[in-house]
């Protein structure tokens, strides 16, 4: 992982503006990627590589063809440091480089969408599911291919409430945690008796024992923790250190390799952690995702988590975030082709009128009524055991999904 951080940081330092000669210069079209190289290297790496894999495939197939002209897609990397202020600077730099679109984890979108919209440049969120980030009427240039917080929160409500649990609703004080807390609050608002306690956790704290002890004393029989990976790891550490084997549920950040790396000396503490995410396979079967994963690994190698199973096998991370970024790049090319032009207003309009087949076989695209590329019904739940995860068996959708191999 350290080598990955250094490589990404080096790439970020190479980013510079390219003048204002229009979206295409010397037969190339720039696609900007603004991600937290510093702050969340795993997220940054997988998003960048997903975009790069898609553009490399398009370029090797003849590139982007508009009329009689062929263009090569060129990826420019920016590091937003998980800072909205830095994301604003990156957006301005990307516009100066005449980027045709900006792919982002979601950092700073509340501040950057208007800047990009002045040039009719689309923003594509491929990680953050925050409600309000995407609004087809108010933010017509913002699109997302990732599970929404709204969808995850309401899926958790329908999954957990019938179990009769007393749930501790915890979130950290990061922007991600606060956004998720709002959606969780709405999802559980009609069933207040199912909530034992609501609590905000300090995102930077490594010892959450006082907060977790308070949650235990509240009578909570389950914890739903909407937070960044370090806080989720700290919750697990505090609970298990107290001898409290309470079930812990999390948003997609629960799958981040950081949590397993942090708890590598206590692998049993990860057992039972359940997270929500967008399903990796579609109704047509596992073949499309397996093909994508094979292509991804042949180019970049497998994403190693850095831990092993009890049997000593290295654990690998399926390229979920890379898949979302890969899919957007293909939807963008479909929009450029449909527009038949590099005129940004035409490209932006075309993005609401195209659909392609995604890496997992699902349709990906947008329309004039929705700029969400992952429907809420596609949210599933997976549970960890022996450092790998598999879909849960007590949820109708999840129980129909196959397990994705994570060791080799």
N, C-alpha and C positions, 0 to 999 in steps of 0.2 A: 504493500500500500504506500510506503514511503516513496518508492521509486515512482509510483503513479502520480503522487502529489508534486514531486519535483518536475516530472515531465510536463504536467498540465501547467504548472506555474511558469515553466520556461516558454511554453506555447503562448501563454497569456502575455508575457513580456514582449513577444514578437509582434503583437497586434498594433497596428497603426492605421491612420487614415489614408484614404486613397484619392483625395481630391473630389471634385464635383462634376465629373464628366458624364453622369447619368448612370442608371442601374447597370448597364452593360458597358464594359471597357475592355478593348482588345479581345472581344469575343468571350467575356466571362461575366457571370452574374454572381454577386456576393450574397451569401446567406449567413447572417450573424448568429452567434450562439453566446448568450450572456448567462453564465452560470457561476455558482460559488466555488471556484477552484480553491480559494482560501475560505474555509469555513465548513464546507461539506464536499470533500473531494470525491467521494463515491458517487454522489448525485451528479456532480460536474462531469466526471469521467464518462459515465454511462450515457448521459444526454449528448455530450459532444461526439462520442463514438457512434451513437445511433444516427445522428445527422451525417457524420462523415461516411458511414457505411452506405447510406442511401445515396448520397451524392456521388460516391465513387462508382457505384453500380450504374447510375444514370449516365455519368461521364463515359464509362467504358462501353456503354450501349449507343454511343453517338452523341451524348449530351442533350441539352434542351434545344429543341428545334422549334423556332417561331418563324413562320413563313419560309423563306429560303435561307435563313440564317441559323447557324448552329452555335450554341453557347455552352461553355463549360461552367459548372457550378463550383464556386469557391467558398470554403467555410472560413470565417474569421471568428476567433475565440476571444471573449472578453471575460474578465473575472469581476463579478459584482460583490464579492466578499460578504454576501448575505446582508448587504447594506443598500437601502433604498436610495441614498444619496449617490453611492457609487453606480447603481443601476441607471440613474438619470444621466450620469457622465458617459456611461457605456452606450446608452441609447443615442445620445448626441454624436458620439464617435461613429457608431454604426450608420447613422444617417449621413454623416460626412463621407463615409465610405460607400454611400449609395446602396446600402443593403436592401434587397428586395423584400426581406422579412427578417424578424428577430425571434429566435427560439429561446425561451427562458424557462427557468425553474419556477418562476412566479415572483421572485424578489423584486419589490419596488413597482409592480405593475400599476398600483394606484397612482403613482407619480409619473410613470413613463408613458402610459397609453395615450395621453393627450399630445405629448411631444411627438410620438410616432404618427399619430393621426393627422397632424398638420401636413404630413407628407404622404398620407394614405398608406402608410407602411403597416402591415399586419404584425401583431404580436402573437406568438403561439406559446401557451403555457403547457408544459408537459410534466408537471410535478404537483404544484400547489393546487389543491381543490377548493380554496377559499371561496365562500359565497360572496357575490358582489364583484369579484374580479372580472367575471364575464357577464356582459349584459348586451344582448343583441341590438337593443335600441339605443342605449346610452353610450356604449363602447363598441361601436360597429367594427372596429379594427382588432378586437381581442377575440382569440379563439383558444380552445383548450382540448387536448387529448390526454386525459387523466381522469381518474375517479373524482367526483365532486365531494366536498365535505358534507353537503346536504344529503347526497345519496348514501354515504357511509353512515352518517348519524342516524338517519331514519331506518336503515337496514339494521343497525345495532339495536335500535329501540324495539323493532319487531322480533329480533332474535333473542334479546336478553329478558325483556319484560315478562314473557310467558314462563320463563324459568323460575319466577318467584324470588329472584335475587334482590338483595338490598345493595344497590350499586353506589360506590363512591366515584363521583365524577371529578376527575382530577385533570388539570391542564397546567402547562408551564406558562411563564409570562412572556414567552417569545411571541412574535406576530402570528406564527403558525399555531401556537397553542391557544391564543386568544380567539383567532378566527374559528378554530374547531370547537372551542367552548361554546360559542354563540349558537352554532348549529346543533350541538349536543343538547344544549339547554332547550332549544325549540323542540327537538325530537322527543324529549322526555317530559315536556311541560304538561301533557295531559295525563301523566301517570306519576305525580309527585311522590306517591307512597313507595315507589320502587327506588327512590333516591335516598341514600343514607346520609350523604354529605357531599358538598361541593367545595373544592379547594384549589387554590392557585399555588403552584410550586415555583420556587426560584430556579430559572433555567440554568444558572451557573453553579448551583450547589451540588457537591458530590455526596454529601450526607443528608439524606431526607428522612432519617429515623424519626425525628419529632413529628413530622407531618404524617408519616405512615402509621405511627403509633396512635396518633389522633384519629386517623381513618379507621383503624382497627377498633378503637374504643367507641366509635360511632355506631357500631353494629354492622358495618359493611361486610357483605359476603362475596363481593366481587369489586374489582377496580377497573374502571374504563379511563385510561390515561392518554389524553390527547396532547402529545408533546414531541419535541425533538428527541432523537435517539439517546443523547446523554441523560436526559431526565428519565426516560423509560428504563434505562439500565440502572439508574440510581434508585428508582422505585423497586425494581426487582431485588436489588442488593439489600435495601433496607427491610423489605418485607421478609425475605428469606433469612436474613440475619436475626430477625426477631422470632424466627420459627413459625411465621405465618405463611401458610401455603395457599394463600388466597388466589383465585384465578384472576389473571391480568389480561385485559383486552386493550388493543391499541389501533390507531389508524395505520396507513401504509408505512409510516416511519418505523413501525415495529419490526419490519423485515430488514432494516438497514444492518449491514454487516457489523457496524460499530458495536451494537449491543452484544453480539456473540463474542466479539473480540474482547470487550471489556469484562465479560463474565467467563472467559475461557478457563479460568481456574476453578470455576464452579458450574460446569455445564448443566447440572440438574436444575439449577436456578432458572434456566431458560425454558425448561420443559413446561408445557402448558400455556406459555405465552401465545395468545391468539391475536392475529392482526387482520384487518380488512384490506382488500385490494381489488383491482380490476382483474377479471379472469384472464388467464394467459392463453386458454384454448377456446375455440368456438365449437358450435354444434357439428361442424363438418369433421371434427376430430383433431388430433394432435399434430398431424403431418405438417401443416403450414408453420406452426411455431417451431417445431423441431428443425425444419429447413432453415428458418431465420436464425435460430440459435446456432446451428452448424456453421452458417455463413459468418455470423458474428465471431464465433470462437476461432474459425480458421483465419480471420483477419487480425483479431486482437488477443487471441488466447482466451481461455475461460477466466471469468471473474472469480478469483479465489477469495473466500471469506477470511482465511487465515486461521481457521480452527479445524479440528478433526472430529469424526464420530468416535464413539466408544471403541469401534473396531479399527480405528486408526486411519480411516479413509479421509482424504482432504474434502472439505465441503465447498461446493461451488454455488454461486449466486445466479439464478436465472436473469437474463437481461431485460427485465420488465420496463424500466425507464428508457432504455435504449430503444425498445420497441415503439414506445409512444413517439419519441423523437424521429425515428426512422419513418413512421407512418405519416407524420406531418410533412416531412420533406417530400414524400410522394404525392400527398394531397396538394401541396404548393405547386409542384411541377404540373399536375393536372390542371390547376387553375391558370398557370401561366400559358399552358397550351390552349386552354379554352379561350382565354383573353386574346390570344394571337398577337400579343403586344407586351412590351415591358412598361407600358404606362401604368403607374402605381394605382390610380383610381380604378382602372379596368381590371387589374389583377385582384384588387381587394373585393370588387364586386363579384368576380368569378369564383372566389373562395367560398362564397355562400351558395354555389351552384354545382359543386363537384363532389363525387364520391369515388373512392378507390377501394381495393381490397387490402386490408391491413396485413401486417406480418403474421398475425395469428389466424387469419381467415375471416375475421369479422369485417364488415364494411366500415370504412372510416370516411368521414366527410361532414360537411356542414350545409345548412340551408338558411333561408331568410328568417326562419323562426327559431333556429337554435344554432349556437356556435359551440356546442358541447359535443365532443367526439366519442365520449364513453357514456352510455346511458346508465342511469342509476340501477336498473335491474341487473346489470352485469357485475355488481359488487358481490364478492364472495368472501368467505372467512377461511383462514388457514391457521393451523396450530403447530407449534414446535415440539419436536421430540428428537433427542439425540442430535441436536444442532441443525436439523433439517426440518422442513415444514411440509404439511400435506393438508388438503381441504378437509374441513370438519365433516362429520357424518350426520350431525343433527340439524342441518339446514338444508332445505329442499334444493336450492341451486348448487351449493357447495358439494353436496353428496353425489352429484352427477358428474363432477369434474375429476379427471385423472390427476395423479400425483406427477409432478415434473421431477425427473431425476436430478439430484443435487450432489452426487458423489461419482467418482470415476476412478 
